[in-house]
Structure formats: structure tokens, C-alpha cells
Amino acid sequence: MNRHLTTRLMAGAALACFAAQGLAAEWQPTKPIRMLVGFAPGGGTDTTARAMGAKLSERLGQQVIIDNRPGAAGNIATEILSNATPDGYTILMGTIAALAINPSLYKKLPFDPLKDVLPITRAVDSTNALVVHPSVPAKSVKELVALAKTKPLNGGSSGVGGAGHLALELFNLQAGTKIVHVPYKGGGPAMVDLLGGQINLIFATAASAVGHIKSGKIRALAVSTAKRSGLLPELPTVAEAGLKGFEANNWYGLLAPAKTPRNIIDRLNKESIAALNLPDVKDLLFRQGLDVSTSTPEAFGAYIRAEKAQWEKVIKAAGLYHTN
């Protein structure tokens, strides 16, 4: 056989071998996957996890089971993840609370969000709306500020250190008000009490508020993000409504335990992004105020670090004490 032909055949065989090894290296789950959610059913985190989980089940060929572990603004679920076996079968729909806020708010955490978990992809940005019970006479942010300076008001949130809590603290800081914080174990329970008039207001995810806003059961005054919401375009931002520079973004993203092999992270990243960008998933989430915002694992990690630094400044400026 010609020497050059032999060389080419050997090179081709080697490339085929490497390709086969690459294909074999792609992780394929062989049992159900548990997706932890740190809040009760009904809130934005749970909505995102269920919409994404259903499609991820189809793409991975294994059921993705949603496991709600509410409490401590996502700390409980994040701790469970940090102690889980890094084999791809336990993942977390993480939030700004446990990953970027709680490290500055809590005196001691049973996990380090920069060391004990691995980013997979950012999932969505969630529009938060400042909503009040109809019994509250304020029709605008300026009227709410004036009212809060003359009358005691309280505001609920999905938990201490949650995005809604920090948005409320930022509001108090910038407006010079003292609205009392009332924590719940998720956005769903907080919304139930707002509808019942047990609390005056919340910075609610649009996922849990939009239906009640449209039905008139609650009144929306503004959105907390830097830009207006495509879902509620008639609402001004809090900054437009009088508190210049106010911005409180709420986001969710998928994570795995530290030391999870890269091929597992890569497969989960690829399939999660594909699931989130399916037209029916994007439409479902958009109609609830959730904008798909995916990323590489590295970009999500950098975003978590930046958010952590930003909210640390707010916590210190607001004089919030560490929670045991």
C-alpha cells in the first residue's frame, strides 16, 4: 500500500476515534433529575422551574422532578444542593437571594455561593412590580411615599434577603420611609395575604401579580427594573415615578453542586438554553413577566459576583444587621 495513503487512512482512523470519544463523553442521564426550588409553589422561581423542567425532561429523556424546599430566602434549598453528590442528578433553580444577597445579610451561611455551587446558565430576569392592596389610597409612587411618612405601612416579601425584601429596603433608603418588612416563605403566600389585606404592599414578581393586577384585585404603581416591562408597558419604573436611580432586578438561574464534571455542566447548559428558548416556553414566561436571559456558565458566574458586590453596598447603606 502507498505510504501516503496509509498515513491518510491512519489519520482518518484517529480522527474517527477522537470523534467517537467526544460523542461518548457527552453526559446522558439514566435516572430522574431533581430540581430544587427554594420557595413555595406559585411564585416566579417555581413557575420558571416547572416550565423549564417539563421541556428539559423531554430533551434529556429523564423526568425532571421539581422539589420545593421553601425557607430562609432560598438558603435551605441551596444548602441541600451544596451537599448533594456532584453527578448531575440534583440541580437548583437558584435566585438572587441566596446567591448574591444572603452572603452579606446572614452572619453565617452553611454554604459559599462562590465555591460550593457551579453555575450552569442564567435563566430569566423577572420584572418586579410594586403593588398595593386597594385599601391603600396611594395611586402613584409619590403618593405612596407621602402616605408612608404619615401612616404606618407594612410590606411583604418572599423571605428575608429575597429580591422583594431588598427592593423594599432600597425603597425605604431612597424615599426616607420606614415601611415595615413582613417575610413569607415564598411569593405565593405573600400574595395571598396581600389579596386578603393582611399586608399593604409587596414588590411582587409579575408572574404572581399580573393576573391580579388585570382583575383589579391589587393596584400596580411601578416596576422595579431600569426599563419598563413589555408585559405591563403602562407602568412607569420606580425611577421614572420619582426615585431617581432606583433599580432592583430579580433573576433566576440553574446551578449544580461544586465538582460536577464539566461534561455534565455542558450538557445541562446546552439543553437548558434550548428548553428556555422554545417559543412556547418563552411566550409562557413572558406573559408572566419573565424574560429569558441565558448565558454560558462563566458569564453567569461573573454576573453572580457583580450582583453580590452591588447588594452588599445596599445592605450596608440600609443598616441591615446580619441574620443568624
Order of alpha helices (4+ residues) and beta strands (2+ residues): alpha-beta-alpha-beta-alpha-beta-alpha-beta-beta-alpha-beta-alpha-beta-alpha-beta-alpha-beta-beta-alpha-alpha-beta-alpha
